[in-house]
């Protein structure tokens, strides 16, 4: 039997899902890789993976995309690891450098700037190492993932994009969903979904493991309060609104 290729995000927020998968009976049926979000999406769209936890802005790139799980990576307010960092208030920002690791966060930043903050900055695509570059005071950077914990110390202002979205829309925000690019055996999907749920039931064990790598951060608060994993009605409505606004921006650029 060919193994099912799964690409999961390598960030801290995905650790509960990985824990659930690695402690399930699925290991002999899968080939699991941990990648940055943009690579998860690339693998799925290029048929180098069968299932991926991919940024929602990339779903349209995947042929025959199917949502396959009751779980996701989302926030109901402050998310902590998707931010805009600057040394000036957002009203004075003239340029924003975008993170190259996830298109969803990039598009979310564009939507917030246009519809909520009503600013029109210059946009620049970041490249590896962009976080360490010296920029003028009116240049801000989008940073996602675990890198936020260190990067935010260098800036005066930290705008949490999950919180900004919630403040303006009232909806939760979905950053990534489990998507397949082909029909997958129903029994496997049931077991896979169960494994993800089991991982969430062992958050405390996940936190103990992660504290060895991130000893100075409040991981209990992060996992229990900042990240929301269940794909519920508020997240569906938030996702629908994001995809609508994202489509409008893409059609005008």
C-alpha positions, 0 to 999 in steps of 0.5 A, a space after each residue: 500500500 502506498 503511504 499517504 504523504 502528509 505535509 504539516 506546518 513546522 511551527 509551534 502552533 502545530 505541535 499538538 496535531 503532530 503529537 496526536 499523529 505521532 502517538 496514533 496507529 497511523 504511522 505505518 500508513 503515512 509519510 509525514 514531513 514538517 515544512 514552512 506554510 508556503 512549502 506545505 501549500 506548494 507540495 499539495 498543489 504540485 501533488 508532492 503531498 496528499 494532505 497538507 495543513 496549508 495557509 487558507 489563501 493557498 486553497 485556490 491553488 490546489 486542484 480538487 481541494 477538499 477540506 478534510 478535518 474538524 480542526 484548523 489553526 485559528 485564533 479568536 482574537 490575539 494569536 501572538 505569532 502573526 504580527 506587524 512589527 514597527 517603530 512607529 504607529 501604524 498611521 505613520 507607516 509608509 512601507 511594509 515588508 511581507 513575510 515570505 513564509 505564508 501567503 495568508 498572513 500577507 493577504 491578511 495584512 493587506 486587507 487590514 491595511 486597506 479596509 480597517 486601518 485605511 492606509 496605503 503603504 508601499 509593499 515589499 516581499 521579504 527575503 530570508 534574513 529580512 527580520 535582521 535588516 536595518 530599516 528606517 523608522 517608518 518601515 514595518 515588517 510582517 513576521 509569523 511563527 515562532 520567530 515572533 518571540 525574538 523579533 518583537 523585542 527589537 520593535 516599539 510596536 507589535 500589532 497582532 493581526 489576529 486581534 486586529 481582524 477580530 476587532 474589526 469583523 467580530 469573527 475568528 480568523 482561520 490561518 490554515 486548514 487540513 486540505 487534500 488534493 484527491 479523494 482519501 479513504 474515509 476510514 483513514 480520514 476518520 482515524 486522522 481526524 481522531 488523531 488530531 483531536 487526541 493531540 489536543 487532549 494532550 496539550 499539557 504533555 505537548 507544553 512540557 515538551 515544548 518548554 524545553 525549547 522555549 523555556 522563557 515563554 508562557 506556552 500554556 497561555 499560547 496554546 490555551 488562549 491564543 490558538 484555537 483549533 476547532 473549525 466551528 461556525 465563527 471560523 467558517 464565517 470568518 474564513 468566508 469573509 477573508 476569502 471574499 476580501 482576498 479575492 477582491 484585492 487579488 482582482 484589483 492587483 
